[in-house]
Amino acid sequence: MPAFDLAAIGAGLSFADALPALSEALDTSAAVVVSAPPGTGNTTWNL
């Protein structure tokens, strides 16, 4: 079983169509950046 079930996590979210590309990117990199236009329900974290 994968560490994260991206299909289950993203089901119904606006970026769900991008999950295959995200999964592919994570196969080749330890980190990826996901961005979305303002108003699409994304959350900004300020650390």
OpenMM code with the backbone's topology and positions (N, CA, C; nanometers):
from openmm import Vec3, app, unit

residues = "MET PRO ALA PHE ASP LEU ALA ALA ILE GLY ALA GLY LEU SER PHE ALA ASP ALA LEU PRO ALA LEU SER GLU ALA LEU ASP THR SER ALA ALA VAL VAL VAL SER ALA PRO PRO GLY THR GLY ASN THR THR TRP ASN LEU".split()
positions = [
    Vec3(0.0846, -0.1179, 0.0000),
    Vec3(0.0000, 0.0000, 0.0000),
    Vec3(0.0893, 0.1245, 0.0000),
    Vec3(0.0588, 0.2225, -0.0850),
    Vec3(0.1412, 0.3430, -0.0872),
    Vec3(0.1274, 0.4223, 0.0429),
    Vec3(0.2276, 0.5058, 0.0705),
    Vec3(0.2253, 0.5880, 0.1913),
    Vec3(0.1034, 0.6788, 0.1931),
    Vec3(0.0675, 0.7322, 0.0770),
    Vec3(-0.0486, 0.8196, 0.0652),
    Vec3(-0.1359, 0.7691, -0.0489),
    Vec3(-0.2641, 0.7552, -0.0252),
    Vec3(-0.3572, 0.7181, -0.1307),
    Vec3(-0.4086, 0.8486, -0.1916),
    Vec3(-0.3354, 0.9009, -0.2913),
    Vec3(-0.3686, 1.0316, -0.3482),
    Vec3(-0.5082, 1.0360, -0.4085),
    Vec3(-0.5544, 0.9258, -0.4635),
    Vec3(-0.6886, 0.9239, -0.5224),
    Vec3(-0.7946, 0.9433, -0.4139),
    Vec3(-0.7756, 0.8798, -0.2993),
    Vec3(-0.8728, 0.8931, -0.1900),
    Vec3(-0.8635, 1.0308, -0.1260),
    Vec3(-0.7428, 1.0810, -0.1080),
    Vec3(-0.7242, 1.2112, -0.0451),
    Vec3(-0.7849, 1.3215, -0.1311),
    Vec3(-0.7678, 1.3136, -0.2612),
    Vec3(-0.8107, 1.4213, -0.3498),
    Vec3(-0.9494, 1.4066, -0.4085),
    Vec3(-1.0179, 1.2979, -0.3796),
    Vec3(-1.1502, 1.2754, -0.4387),
    Vec3(-1.2431, 1.3920, -0.4097),
    Vec3(-1.3023, 1.4468, -0.5131),
    Vec3(-1.3977, 1.5553, -0.4987),
    Vec3(-1.3366, 1.6937, -0.4891),
    Vec3(-1.2049, 1.7025, -0.4810),
    Vec3(-1.1402, 1.8331, -0.4734),
    Vec3(-1.1135, 1.8872, -0.6130),
    Vec3(-1.0987, 2.0182, -0.6217),
    Vec3(-1.0849, 2.0817, -0.7523),
    Vec3(-0.9606, 2.0367, -0.8288),
    Vec3(-0.8578, 1.9927, -0.7599),
    Vec3(-0.7365, 1.9495, -0.8289),
    Vec3(-0.7341, 1.7988, -0.8561),
    Vec3(-0.8445, 1.7295, -0.8343),
    Vec3(-0.8473, 1.5841, -0.8495),
    Vec3(-0.8006, 1.5393, -0.9880),
    Vec3(-0.8291, 1.6185, -1.0904),
    Vec3(-0.7851, 1.5818, -1.2260),
    Vec3(-0.6333, 1.5867, -1.2400),
    Vec3(-0.5657, 1.6583, -1.1504),
    Vec3(-0.4201, 1.6711, -1.1564),
    Vec3(-0.3484, 1.5614, -1.0776),
    Vec3(-0.4225, 1.4746, -1.0097),
    Vec3(-0.3590, 1.3729, -0.9265),
    Vec3(-0.2643, 1.2799, -1.0023),
    Vec3(-0.2962, 1.2371, -1.1246),
    Vec3(-0.1990, 1.1522, -1.1948),
    Vec3(-0.0647, 1.2231, -1.2184),
    Vec3(-0.0685, 1.3500, -1.2563),
    Vec3(0.0551, 1.4255, -1.2773),
    Vec3(0.1285, 1.4463, -1.1451),
    Vec3(0.0543, 1.4711, -1.0372),
    Vec3(0.1160, 1.4873, -0.9056),
    Vec3(0.1835, 1.3582, -0.8616),
    Vec3(0.1155, 1.2475, -0.8784),
    Vec3(0.1725, 1.1185, -0.8424),
    Vec3(0.2996, 1.0897, -0.9219),
    Vec3(0.2958, 1.1195, -1.0515),
    Vec3(0.4143, 1.0995, -1.1361),
    Vec3(0.5302, 1.1874, -1.0899),
    Vec3(0.5011, 1.3123, -1.0559),
    Vec3(0.6058, 1.4031, -1.0084),
    Vec3(0.6673, 1.3524, -0.8780),
    Vec3(0.5843, 1.2983, -0.7886),
    Vec3(0.6355, 1.2469, -0.6622),
    Vec3(0.7148, 1.1179, -0.6788),
    Vec3(0.6966, 1.0494, -0.7906),
    Vec3(0.7778, 0.9307, -0.8186),
    Vec3(0.9220, 0.9672, -0.8483),
    Vec3(0.9447, 1.0897, -0.8942),
    Vec3(1.0794, 1.1302, -0.9353),
    Vec3(1.1391, 1.2398, -0.8487),
    Vec3(1.0636, 1.2900, -0.7502),
    Vec3(1.1122, 1.3983, -0.6666),
    Vec3(1.0575, 1.3827, -0.5255),
    Vec3(1.1342, 1.4307, -0.4281),
    Vec3(1.0899, 1.4232, -0.2894),
    Vec3(0.9910, 1.5333, -0.2549),
    Vec3(0.9824, 1.6365, -0.3386),
    Vec3(0.8921, 1.7485, -0.3107),
    Vec3(0.8394, 1.8049, -0.4416),
    Vec3(0.7180, 1.8528, -0.4379),
    Vec3(0.6585, 1.9204, -0.5536),
    Vec3(0.5840, 2.0434, -0.5033),
    Vec3(0.5575, 2.1355, -0.5928),
    Vec3(0.4812, 2.2551, -0.5601),
    Vec3(0.3487, 2.2481, -0.6343),
    Vec3(0.2402, 2.2624, -0.5607),
    Vec3(0.1065, 2.2650, -0.6191),
    Vec3(0.0525, 2.4052, -0.5985),
    Vec3(0.0081, 2.4668, -0.7058),
    Vec3(-0.0466, 2.6017, -0.6932),
    Vec3(-0.1857, 2.6056, -0.7534),
    Vec3(-0.2640, 2.7003, -0.7081),
    Vec3(-0.4004, 2.7179, -0.7576),
    Vec3(-0.4325, 2.8665, -0.7587),
    Vec3(-0.5173, 2.9081, -0.8504),
    Vec3(-0.5530, 3.0493, -0.8552),
    Vec3(-0.6316, 3.0919, -0.7305),
    Vec3(-0.6288, 3.2203, -0.6969),
    Vec3(-0.7056, 3.2694, -0.5821),
    Vec3(-0.8535, 3.2329, -0.5955),
    Vec3(-0.9129, 3.1987, -0.4827),
    Vec3(-1.0553, 3.1679, -0.4806),
    Vec3(-1.0909, 3.0236, -0.5093),
    Vec3(-0.9916, 2.9373, -0.5242),
    Vec3(-1.0204, 2.7973, -0.5542),
    Vec3(-1.0215, 2.7097, -0.4307),
    Vec3(-1.0136, 2.7703, -0.3145),
    Vec3(-1.0236, 2.6944, -0.1912),
    Vec3(-0.8909, 2.6440, -0.1379),
    Vec3(-0.7812, 2.6890, -0.1957),
    Vec3(-0.6521, 2.6474, -0.1415),
    Vec3(-0.6226, 2.7243, -0.0125),
    Vec3(-0.5378, 2.6671, 0.0702),
    Vec3(-0.5027, 2.7275, 0.1979),
    Vec3(-0.3565, 2.7689, 0.1922),
    Vec3(-0.3266, 2.8852, 0.2465),
    Vec3(-0.1900, 2.9340, 0.2534),
    Vec3(-0.1378, 2.9150, 0.3953),
    Vec3(-0.0227, 2.8531, 0.4062),
    Vec3(0.0416, 2.8329, 0.5354),
    Vec3(0.1556, 2.9315, 0.5482),
    Vec3(0.1576, 3.0086, 0.6532),
    Vec3(0.2674, 3.1004, 0.6819),
    Vec3(0.3466, 3.0450, 0.7982),
    Vec3(0.4683, 2.9996, 0.7703),
    Vec3(0.5519, 2.9426, 0.8760),
    Vec3(0.6570, 3.0426, 0.9181),
] * unit.nanometer
topology = app.Topology()
chain = topology.addChain("A")
for resn in residues:
    res = topology.addResidue(resn, chain)
    for name in ("N", "CA", "C"):
        topology.addAtom(name, app.Element.getBySymbol(name[0]), res)
